[in-house]
Amino acid sequence: MHRPEHGRASGPSRRALLRAGGAGAGLVVAGLVSWPRPLGAAGGSRIALTWFGQSCFLVESAEGVRILTDPPGRNAGYELPTGLRVDVVTISHEHPDHDNLGMVASPTRVRVLRGLTADRKGWTKIDVRLKDVAVRSIGVYHDDAGGAKYGLDTIFVFEVSGIRIAHLGDLGHLLDDRQLSAVGSVDVVLVPVGGATTIDARQATRVIDALRPRLCIIPMHYRTPTATATNLATVDEFLEGKSNVRRLGTRTLHLTAIKSRPAAEIVVMTTS
Ligand SMILES: [Zn+2]
């Protein structure tokens, strides 16, 4: 299988991160901060990922760029902020648990990157840069029938302060060689694992094995105690038989490009 190794985070950006290490780091304690105040990127050397449930993460770059992914509707069962200040919102597909701009402050002034065209029959081509963030998109499907069941989906690849993050949206199939090479090498994968309308635990494991993220794997889009999507499996099925699991116990994860473990960790986040 051909997989080009382009760049990763080994260029100047990572060196910059290493130089900046410690400058203010540790001032922000995960889980104790509240939005919409900047969460974790204040230290300058780290990025922060905060999970709001389903497929919705706030990603904060070291330079303070704030990206929100797939904001869910109010009826998804999660405690959602209002008036969240962000620079960019990405929407993998136009389903109500992924495209609610209601939690964002001044949505008309936010850059909304929709993966699908207005008629939902095609993908937009996204390739955007903002300070220390770059975002691009790859068109995929919400099912394993070429979109015939649930339509199209988008993978967003973010390069945030030198860390590459792939958000798979509601991916519904395994990735072929062309799609894998379009995603490229990544550090973090945000992967749906709950099945029903997306890949299930077994398929998600195969997708991860093919993507081979360097730092961590964050499961999403599964049934939690508060989720209203009760047709989804819990995260336990995905974790079964895996040893490199860390239960974070908070909704915010801080990351640097520095790799400290031999294998990528599975990080299970909570939404409270
Ligand atoms: Zn969904």
Residues whose N, C-alpha, C, O or C-beta is under 5 A from the ligand:
A	BS01	ZN	D97 D170
